[in-house]
Amino acid sequence: MKLRNILLVGVVCALSTNINASERITYKSAKSSSSYYQMAVQVGENIAKKSNNDLKITIEESQGSVQNVKEVRKRKGNYVFTTPPVLVKLALGQKAMFSKDKAEDYNSIRTLFPIPYLTMHMVVSQDSGIKTFADLKGKSLLIGKGSFGAKEAKKYVNLFGLKGEVKLVGAELSGAVAALKNGQIDGLLLLVLILLQM
């Protein structure tokens, strides 16, 4: 499988060096409605199948990558998680949201494998009149809430030259389709993980 380096999957050192038959592994992913979670389920199914069920994978829902990294401090055993590489760097440097943590709590993180590219999609209603980026001025876009995808969506709106020109709605993506259909929003921006055949 050919994978690209956008995000990494971190793994506590115990997993990378001490996997035995019938090992239990906890894989902390993302919100259950996300493409990351779907990827985790598929990875777990494939690992179980390829190991003749000697490796038991439990997929756990998460509120996001920061939570995944912070849980390294209290997790024991085989703990695998998804996160952008920059968060591990921040944790090791005791910066930003990790400023009050001990850097040594994160020393056991290892890279297991990079995961595939993410693609930003923009979905708009036909009635919105949006056909170009310039048409987004004065419109509302749902971008998600508290996730890596929401941060990336804000970044892209700025890159389009529309900072302050678009109303960014920070709400859960689970209600996006209904909000789009009933006219509460004009569109949505979301990251989609390109899943490759394993």
PEGI-V102542 format. One record per helix or strand of 2 or more residues. SS is the DSSP state (h for helix, s for strand). FROM is the first residue (numbers start at 1). LEN is the number of residues. If there is no record, write none. Layout:
BEGIN
ss:SS from:FROM len:LEN
ss:SS from:FROM len:LEN
END
This chain:
BEGIN
ss:s from:7 len:6
ss:h from:13 len:5
ss:s from:23 len:6
ss:h from:35 len:16
ss:s from:55 len:6
ss:h from:65 len:9
ss:s from:79 len:5
ss:h from:85 len:8
ss:h from:96 len:3
ss:h from:103 len:4
ss:s from:109 len:7
ss:s from:118 len:7
ss:h from:126 len:3
ss:h from:133 len:4
ss:s from:140 len:3
ss:h from:148 len:12
ss:s from:167 len:3
ss:h from:173 len:9
ss:s from:187 len:7
END
